[in-house]
């Protein structure tokens, strides 16, 4: 009799959860891997710089070709409580990037979060750490980014004409193409 009651309770709870649970269909546009280091610890800074070079090598070699490295912050910036830099990967690179960061972060902490329009939730409910976790400054975040999303497009190389090249962000480049084609179409009308 007691076993029957237990089965009924478990079955009832399962049905209740199954009928009330909803799933989030928010679009993930990419991911940020924030590499943390202690800016007052020379050995940790050197490890972070070496790790950054290894990340760039992975980007250049192709496994993380749809990622880009952003600036090196020598101290707290935005919500990040210590020195950091960001590797931004679009959603096509998450498997390779996550595997590589998970296996290679060493003594460094990596904060990983998705990029949706919901910045606060991305940095709280949807965050994971490789290594020690750190409290972030939530007051530096927005609830809703609306249309101001980072799509994590890789940097493009542009020939300077003198044998060198520079990296340019694809977003202004793409906007320039849209404007150029719009002007061309209007001139044809």
TAGI-V388555 format. One record per run of one state. SS is the DSSP state (2 for helix, 1 for strand, 0 for the rest). FROM is the first residue (numbers start at 1). LEN is the number of residues. If there is no record, write none. Layout:
SS:FROM:LEN, SS:FROM:LEN
This chain:
0:1:1, 2:2:19, 0:21:9, 1:30:8, 0:38:4, 2:42:20, 0:62:5, 1:67:7, 0:74:3, 1:77:1, 0:78:2, 1:80:1, 0:81:2, 1:83:8, 2:91:14, 0:105:4, 1:109:7, 0:116:3, 2:119:6, 0:125:3, 1:128:3, 0:131:7, 2:138:3, 0:141:15, 1:156:4, 0:160:5, 1:165:4, 0:169:1, 2:170:19, 0:189:1
